[in-house]
Amino acid sequence: MSREIRAKFRVDRKDFSLDLDLTLPGRGVSALFGPSGSGKTTCLRAMAGLERAAGGLFALGDTVWQNEANGIFVPTHRRALGMVFQEASLFAHLSVRRNMEFGQKRALTATSAFTLSEVSELLGIGHLLERMPVQLSGGERQRVAIARALLAAPQVLLLDEPLAALDSKRKQEILPYLERLHRELAIPVIYVSHAPDEVARLADHLVLLDQGKVVASGPLNAVLSRIDLPGTFADDAGIVLEAVVAEHEADELTRLEFPGGHLHVAQRKEPVGTVLRCRILARDVSLALAPQTQVSILNCVNAVVVDLAATATPGQVLVRLDVAGAPLLARITQRSVDRLGIRPGLALHAQIKSVALLG
């Protein structure tokens, strides 16, 4: 049975309209990304049934929770979903354990994919079970809220900017647990965020929203590597690579390998063979027609120009490259394009000045 997600909503307000039609994968993390006011939370609320969209449709495979054309609208409390907001909203008078047990009581099916002890281990909260919410940090409260949502045996998990209320330290504490969920959950996760690094680290599928409409939707890198996006998204243009730890070298560097070559980064603690996600921004890539040896940049890969597009910044151009099948973007000046004769099909060398390791 297909678990593909269909979502079609139209919401009209005095100063805002949401109008979208989406098909999302039935597994993995689909991120809804866009600036404040783009419609991310409204979309999630419509999926949860907290907002009834005119003519709306929301279905997980053969399970239909809304189809206004057929008069179907399942209220929120009868939908097998878990939802976590910016604020954890735990019951202040209940311990962590009893908050989680409340989630189990909400389950609409007989069994959850996890026991209480399993989800406690997955999210690293076993030592917190007898504490009260007031004794928890912000990151701990969010992990408990996610655990409670999972124990309700959801068919889909909706996360509405779960890290937005946390400081940088607490975000870094919780992100590894979200990555574990990404690896181990068999259900789809729909994740709302306006933080590019979170999206790059967690998402498999990316939906870009702006002013209530879908700008782009597709696999993460297929969307990130587009050069025709509005300036709102092009400012942080870049791609995500998955690379394998190949060697820890003697001079405190780690060599990562991917199909298009290798990258050197500051020494990592992960063992050889570990797969890491790397984010490379277009502004951190320069282009050369010949190998450059008398420079401090260590990372250089062979690439072929696929396409070019002007950006919203006058005199700036985005260049889409192919690196042995992997996409790469470079932001350079129009003068450099003219001087080097940059054009589709041209083979050249891409120098990568900075690589951000996600995790």
C-alpha positions in Angstrom: 0.0 0.0 0.0 1.4 3.4 -1.0 2.0 5.8 1.9 2.5 8.8 -0.3 1.1 12.0 1.3 -1.3 14.2 -0.6 -2.1 17.7 0.7 -4.2 20.3 -1.0 -5.3 23.4 0.9 -6.6 26.8 0.3 -6.9 29.2 3.3 -8.0 32.8 2.8 -7.6 35.4 5.4 -7.8 39.2 5.4 -4.1 39.7 4.8 -2.9 36.3 3.7 -3.8 33.4 1.4 -2.4 29.8 1.4 -2.9 27.9 -1.8 -0.9 24.7 -2.3 -1.1 21.3 -3.8 1.7 18.9 -2.5 2.7 15.3 -2.9 5.2 14.2 -0.3 7.1 10.9 0.3 5.6 8.5 2.8 8.9 8.1 4.6 11.8 10.3 5.7 11.8 14.0 6.6 10.0 16.5 4.4 10.9 20.1 5.4 8.6 23.1 4.8 11.0 26.0 4.6 10.4 29.7 4.0 10.5 33.1 5.6 8.2 34.1 8.4 4.6 34.5 7.1 5.1 32.2 4.1 2.4 29.8 5.3 4.5 27.0 6.9 2.6 26.8 10.2 -0.8 27.3 8.5 -0.1 24.4 6.3 0.9 22.2 9.2 -2.2 23.2 11.2 -4.4 22.3 8.1 -2.7 18.9 8.0 -3.4 18.4 11.7 -7.1 19.4 11.2 -6.7 22.4 13.5 -7.6 24.6 10.6 -10.3 23.5 8.1 -9.2 24.5 4.6 -11.9 25.1 2.0 -11.9 22.4 -0.6 -9.1 20.7 1.3 -7.6 17.3 0.8 -5.2 15.4 3.1 -4.4 11.8 2.8 -1.7 9.3 3.8 -1.8 6.6 1.2 -5.3 5.1 1.5 -6.1 6.8 4.8 -8.1 10.0 4.0 -8.5 12.5 6.8 -9.9 15.3 4.7 -11.6 15.3 1.3 -14.1 18.2 1.2 -15.3 17.1 -2.2 -16.6 13.9 -0.7 -17.7 15.5 2.6 -14.9 13.9 4.6 -13.3 15.8 7.6 -11.8 13.7 10.4 -11.3 15.9 13.5 -7.8 16.2 15.0 -8.5 13.9 18.0 -9.4 11.1 15.7 -6.3 11.5 13.4 -3.4 9.2 14.2 -0.8 11.9 14.2 1.8 13.4 16.6 2.4 17.1 16.7 5.1 19.1 18.5 5.1 22.9 18.6 7.8 25.5 19.4 6.8 25.2 23.0 6.7 21.7 24.4 3.3 22.1 26.2 3.9 19.4 28.7 1.5 18.9 31.6 3.2 20.7 34.4 1.5 18.6 37.2 2.7 15.3 35.6 6.1 13.7 35.7 8.0 13.0 32.5 6.9 9.4 32.8 3.2 10.2 33.2 3.4 12.8 30.4 4.6 10.0 28.2 2.0 7.6 29.4 -0.6 10.1 28.5 0.7 9.8 24.9 0.2 6.0 25.1 -3.4 6.5 26.2 -4.1 8.7 23.2 -3.0 5.9 20.7 -5.8 5.1 18.3 -4.3 1.7 17.5 -3.6 -1.1 19.9 0.2 -0.9 19.7 2.8 1.7 19.2 6.0 1.2 17.2 7.9 1.9 20.4 7.6 1.0 24.1 8.2 3.7 26.7 11.6 2.3 27.5 12.5 2.2 23.8 11.5 5.7 23.0 13.3 6.9 26.2 16.5 5.3 25.0 16.0 6.7 21.5 15.7 10.2 22.7 18.1 10.0 25.7 15.6 10.8 28.4 15.6 7.6 30.5 17.3 9.4 33.4 14.6 12.1 33.4 11.5 9.9 33.8 10.7 10.9 37.4 11.4 14.6 37.0 8.8 17.3 36.7 8.7 19.5 33.6 9.9 22.5 35.6 13.1 20.7 36.3 13.9 20.2 32.6 15.9 22.3 30.2 14.2 23.6 27.0 15.9 20.9 24.9 14.9 18.2 27.4 11.3 19.4 27.3 11.2 19.1 23.5 12.6 15.6 23.6 9.9 14.6 26.1 7.2 16.2 23.9 8.5 14.2 20.9 8.5 11.0 22.9 4.9 11.6 24.0 3.9 12.2 20.4 5.6 9.0 19.3 4.0 6.9 22.0 0.6 7.9 20.6 1.4 5.6 17.6 1.1 8.3 14.9 1.1 7.6 11.2 2.8 10.9 10.6 4.8 13.2 12.9 4.3 17.0 12.5 7.1 19.2 14.0 6.4 22.9 14.0 9.8 24.7 14.4 10.6 22.5 17.5 14.0 24.2 17.9 13.0 27.8 17.4 12.6 28.6 21.1 16.0 27.1 22.0 19.3 28.8 22.3 22.2 27.6 20.1 23.6 25.3 22.8 20.2 23.6 23.4 19.7 23.2 19.6 23.0 21.4 19.3 22.0 19.1 22.1 18.7 18.0 20.5 19.8 17.8 16.8 21.6 14.5 17.2 18.4 13.0 18.6 16.4 14.3 15.7 19.0 12.7 13.4 18.4 9.4 15.2 14.6 9.7 14.6 15.4 10.4 10.9 17.3 7.1 10.7 15.0 4.9 12.7 11.4 6.1 12.2 9.4 4.2 9.6 6.7 7.0 9.5 7.0 10.3 7.6 8.0 13.4 9.5 6.9 16.9 8.3 9.3 19.5 9.7 8.7 23.2 9.6 11.7 25.5 9.9 13.2 28.8 8.7 16.7 27.7 9.6 18.7 26.6 6.6 21.2 24.5 8.6 18.4 22.5 10.3 16.9 21.7 6.9 20.2 20.8 5.3 21.0 18.5 8.3 17.7 16.7 8.6 15.6 16.8 5.4 15.2 14.3 2.6 12.6 16.3 0.7 12.3 20.1 0.6 9.3 22.3 0.0 10.0 26.0 -0.4 7.1 28.3 0.5 6.8 32.0 -0.1 3.7 34.2 0.4 1.4 31.1 0.7 2.5 29.3 -2.4 4.9 26.5 -3.3 8.0 27.9 -5.0 9.7 24.5 -5.3 9.2 20.9 -4.0 11.4 17.8 -4.5 14.4 15.8 -3.2 16.6 18.0 -1.0 19.5 18.5 -3.4 17.3 18.7 -6.5 15.7 21.8 -4.9 18.9 23.2 -3.3 20.8 23.1 -6.6 18.2 25.0 -8.6 19.5 28.4 -9.9 16.0 29.8 -10.8 14.8 30.5 -7.3 13.7 33.9 -6.0 16.2 36.0 -4.1 14.6 35.0 -0.8 16.1 31.6 -1.2 19.1 32.3 -3.5 20.9 34.4 -0.9 21.9 31.2 1.0 22.2 29.0 -2.2 24.3 25.9 -1.7 24.1 22.1 -1.8 24.4 19.1 0.6 26.8 16.3 -0.1 27.1 13.0 1.7 30.7 12.0 2.1 32.5 9.1 3.8 35.3 9.5 6.3 38.2 8.0 4.5 41.2 8.8 6.6 42.3 10.8 9.7 45.6 12.3 8.5 48.7 13.2 10.6 48.3 16.9 10.4 45.0 17.1 12.2 42.9 16.9 9.0 40.2 14.3 8.0 39.8 13.3 4.4 36.2 12.7 3.2 35.5 11.0 -0.1 32.4 11.3 -2.4 31.9 10.2 -6.0 33.3 13.4 -7.3 36.6 13.5 -5.4 37.7 14.2 -1.8 37.5 17.0 0.7 39.7 17.9 3.6 38.2 19.2 6.8 39.4 19.8 10.4 39.9 16.5 12.1 36.7 14.7 13.1 36.1 12.1 15.8 33.9 9.8 13.7 35.6 6.5 12.7 36.6 5.7 9.1 33.6 4.6 7.1 31.1 7.0 8.8 28.8 8.9 6.4 28.6 12.7 7.0 26.5 15.3 5.5 28.4 18.4 4.3 26.9 21.8 3.3 28.8 23.8 0.7 27.5 27.4 0.0 27.7 28.8 -3.5 29.6 31.9 -2.1 32.4 29.6 -0.9 33.1 28.1 -4.3 35.5 29.8 -6.9 36.2 28.6 -10.4 39.5 28.2 -12.3 40.3 27.0 -15.8 43.5 25.3 -14.7 44.6 23.6 -11.5 45.8 26.1 -8.9 48.8 24.9 -6.8 50.0 28.2 -5.3 47.0 28.8 -3.2 45.9 28.0 0.4 42.6 26.3 -0.7 43.0 22.6 -0.2 39.7 21.4 -1.7 39.5 21.4 -5.5 37.3 19.1 -7.7 36.8 18.7 -11.4 33.5 20.0 -12.6 31.5 20.7 -15.7 29.3 23.8 -16.1 25.6 22.9 -16.4 23.8 26.2 -16.5 24.1 29.9 -15.4 21.6 32.4 -14.0 21.7 36.0 -12.9 20.9 36.6 -9.2 18.9 39.4 -7.6 22.2 41.1 -6.8 23.4 43.1 -9.8 26.6 41.8 -11.3 26.3 38.4 -9.5 25.8 35.0 -11.3 25.0 31.6 -10.0 26.7 28.7 -11.8 25.4 25.2 -11.6 28.1 22.5 -11.8 28.2 18.8 -12.2 30.8 17.0 -10.2 30.7 13.3 -11.3 26.9 13.3 -10.9 26.8 15.5 -7.8 25.5 19.0 -8.0 27.6 22.0 -6.9 26.9 25.8 -7.1 29.2 28.7 -7.4 28.4 32.4 -7.0 30.8 34.5 -9.1 30.7 37.9 -10.8 29.5 38.5 -14.3 33.0 39.9 -15.0 34.5 36.6 -14.0 32.0 34.8 -16.3 33.0 37.0 -19.2 36.8 36.8 -18.5 36.8 33.0 -18.1 34.3 32.3 -20.8 32.1 30.4 -18.5 29.4 28.5 -20.5 27.4 25.2 -20.3 29.6 22.2 -21.1 32.9 23.9 -20.0 35.2 21.7 -17.9 36.9 23.5 -15.1 38.1 23.3 -11.6 35.9 24.2 -8.6 37.8 25.5 -5.5 35.9 25.0 -2.3 36.9 27.5 0.4 34.7 26.2 3.2 32.8 23.0 4.0 30.2 23.0 6.8 29.9 19.6 8.5 26.3 19.0 9.6 26.5 17.0 12.8 
